[in-house]
Amino acid sequence: MTSLTGKIAFVTGGSRGIGAAIVRRLAADGATVAFTYVSAHDRALQLAASIDSAGGRALPLRADSADAQALQRAIAGVATQFGRIDILVNSAGILVHKDLAETTLEDYDRIAAVNVRALFVATQAAAPHMGEGGRVVNIGSMVADRAGSPGVALYAMSKAAVAGLTRGLARDLGPRGITVNNVQPGPTETEIVADESVRAYLRAQIPLGRMGQDAEIAGLVAYLVGSEAGYVNGASLTIDGGYVA
């Protein structure tokens, strides 16, 4: 038996990047993993198929995290199908990278809806289906502490809000034996950072001399949802190779 055998996990934004790595890791550790996606239908099906073929269980669900009702329905459906939710990972997120003069109110509303409101909506929807020992993990970013470059004001704002919301939710759910924590990745090798010149610039800023791997982020999430992290609550844990050091 592996560490999460018998657990039911729900991951938002799980079809690619860090989200997909989290889905793979939780499934490999024994959990049944439902995950949402928006447009990457084929990739979501391929991910689920690869997990199933390896002996795991994954359930892809189309639900835009910006659509509160769609997200609520997806969570309610999983809770009804499996009887409960043990683990919630709020991984869905978007990046708006624009100069201030070019940033629109639509940009503001979209990033707030996906990166912050959806986290609240999902946690509120999942909490009634979670018991003692439940785990909520939010995927924030080290830009909550250090923006690092121009053009990321909205993204930094949203991830700082994730850190604050994590602390508040930890107070709300802690008395029920449910922990809430925030993982703050630094520069990570995903398709979001595809330009090699950008990667080279970032590597030069990181004391370890390299960017992170999505599997390393997933490893920290796996620790937080496991039994050994039962006393970790309300924490924001940065995993960035020393980028903000």
SETOR-303953 format. One line per 8 residues: their letters; for each residue x, y, z of C-alpha. Coordinates in steps of 0.001 Angstrom, whole numbers. Example, Ala and Ser with C-alpha at 12.3 -4.5 7.8 and 13.67 -1.06 7.14 Angstrom:
as	12300,-4500,7800; 13670,-1060,7140 $
This chain:
mtsltgki	0,0,0; 1196,3512,-768; 798,6568,1412; -2480,7845,-93; -4222,4550,-781; -7963,4971,-434; -7845,8786,-486; -10025,10870,-2814 $
afvtggsr	-8271,13925,-4256; -9614,16825,-6306; -7118,18955,-8260; -8075,22088,-10178; -6135,22896,-13340; -4652,19424,-13545; -4184,18819,-17263; -733,20345,-17728 $
gigaaivr	2339,21816,-16073; 2591,21721,-12306; -1056,20671,-12011; -489,17580,-14141; 2611,16676,-12139; 538,16891,-8959; -2150,14653,-10452; 485,12084,-11460 $
rlaadgat	2172,12134,-8050; -1023,11811,-6002; -2194,8965,-8217; 1184,7245,-7937; 890,7536,-4156; -2409,5684,-4290; -5107,8366,-4384; -8063,8415,-6736 $
vaftyvsa	-7641,11797,-8429; -10337,13888,-10079; -8938,16894,-11908; -10346,19798,-13873; -9317,21261,-17196; -10710,23919,-19521; -9511,23574,-23109; -6821,20867,-23108 $
hdralqla	-9305,18024,-23649; -6936,15640,-25419; -4154,16227,-22924; -6515,15618,-20021; -7665,12323,-21513; -4076,11284,-22240; -3041,12052,-18668; -5938,10051,-17241 $
asidsagg	-5212,7158,-19595; -1531,7065,-18641; -2441,6968,-14954; -5046,4258,-15488; -2604,2147,-17508; -98,2382,-14646; -2663,980,-12229; -3935,4285,-10828 $
ralplrad	-7265,6012,-11148; -7884,9489,-12562; -11063,11281,-13574; -10800,14303,-15921; -13585,16881,-15604; -14123,19890,-17849; -14742,22901,-15592; -13478,26465,-15931 $
sadaqalq	-12277,27646,-12526; -13524,31137,-13405; -17045,29675,-13554; -18035,29283,-9910; -21087,27159,-10639; -19159,24782,-12901; -16514,24324,-10220; -19118,23755,-7518 $
raiagvat	-20905,21171,-9677; -17684,19307,-10374; -16790,19098,-6687; -20309,18073,-5690; -20274,15366,-8356; -17022,13874,-7113; -18204,13990,-3505; -21431,12216,-4492 $
qfgridil	-19624,9587,-6576; -16984,8717,-3983; -18729,9721,-766; -16182,12286,358; -13166,14406,-599; -9976,13937,1400; -7600,16216,-515; -8157,19455,-2424 $
vnsagilv	-5337,21010,-4429; -6133,24430,-5862; -3668,24467,-8739; -5537,26330,-11494; -3978,29674,-12280; -3260,32104,-15076; -498,34624,-15706; -1067,38127,-17016 $
hkdlaett	2236,39717,-18042; 1668,43239,-19351; 2906,46760,-18872; 721,48755,-16534; -544,51019,-19337; -1690,47989,-21344; -3375,46154,-18491; -7168,46227,-18614 $
ledydria	-9903,45808,-16041; -10830,42619,-17874; -7311,41326,-17126; -7812,42230,-13470; -11188,40508,-13260; -9989,37347,-15004; -6878,36871,-12882; -8804,37558,-9686 $
avnvralf	-11500,35077,-10723; -9127,32221,-11539; -6258,32762,-9103; -8181,33891,-6016; -11969,33549,-6216; -11814,29993,-7565; -9628,28964,-4638; -12265,30267,-2227 $
vatqaaap	-15122,28700,-4195; -13459,25280,-4377; -12500,25224,-708; -15955,26325,385; -17533,23642,-1822; -15187,20837,-759; -15035,21546,2980; -18454,20046,3848 $
hmgeggrv	-17285,16773,2273; -13983,16660,4183; -13424,15050,7553; -10665,15155,10133; -7329,14690,8447; -8503,16522,5341; -5929,18477,3389; -6171,21648,1298 $
vnigsmva	-3107,22805,-625; -3073,26032,-2622; -534,26658,-5362; 654,30222,-4980; 3955,31690,-6167; 7115,33250,-4828; 6030,36453,-6600; 3853,36993,-3543 $
dragspgv	7135,37945,-1847; 9217,39230,-4774; 7767,40390,-8062; 11176,40170,-9726; 10330,41990,-12959; 7950,44573,-14390; 4609,43549,-15809; 3512,41085,-13129 $
alyamska	1614,43389,-10780; -1704,41574,-11144; -114,38148,-10826; 1832,39214,-7728; -1328,40689,-6230; -3256,37471,-6801; -580,35263,-5285; -207,37510,-2244 $
avagltrg	-3965,37128,-1834; -3554,33347,-1974; -1104,33494,933; -3493,35617,2989; -6500,33475,2149; -4536,30372,3131; -3909,31759,6601; -7562,32660,7082 $
lardlgpr	-8816,29292,5845; -6342,27510,8123; -8011,29260,11060; -11484,28388,9769; -10860,24701,9066; -8170,23862,11612; -10686,23167,14412; -12136,20411,12202 $
gitvnnvq	-8739,18767,11802; -8337,20023,8226; -5060,21705,7289; -4677,24441,4672; -1272,25316,3265; 245,27267,383; 3049,26075,-1918; 4942,28942,-3581 $
pgptetei	6964,27709,-6579; 9730,29760,-8070; 10870,29531,-11713; 9898,26065,-12907; 10517,24350,-16233; 7031,24241,-17707; 5605,25411,-21012; 4715,28761,-19425 $
vadesvra	8429,29619,-19585; 9235,28280,-23041; 11727,30933,-24219; 15273,29657,-23669; 16671,33181,-23279; 14199,33767,-20429; 15166,30453,-18854; 18852,31373,-19067 $
ylraqipl	18150,34718,-17391; 16223,33033,-14597; 18849,30336,-14023; 21419,33092,-13511; 19319,34495,-10635; 18926,31184,-8804; 21667,30116,-6369; 21297,26457,-7397 $
grmgqdae	21897,27481,-11008; 18834,25756,-12394; 15067,26025,-12593; 12784,23715,-10700; 11079,20616,-12034; 7320,20194,-11847; 7849,16843,-10088; 9697,18659,-7297 $
iaglvayl	6708,20923,-6711; 4460,17870,-6712; 6729,16237,-4145; 6176,19083,-1697; 2433,18861,-2273; 2582,15112,-1632; 4277,15762,1703; 1671,18324,2741 $
vgseagyv	-1264,16019,1982; 341,13066,3757; 141,11963,7373; 3555,13369,8338; 2411,16964,7715; -493,16874,10138; 903,19756,12202; 1722,22000,9226 $
ngasltid	-1134,24484,8896; -1478,28002,7513; 2053,27906,6098; 3384,29359,2863; 6277,27160,1766; 8537,28578,-938; 10263,26125,-3280; 12454,28181,-5590 $
ggyva	16076,27097,-5371; 16862,30176,-3288; 15569,32713,-5808; 14112,34973,-3116; 16926,34349,-618 $
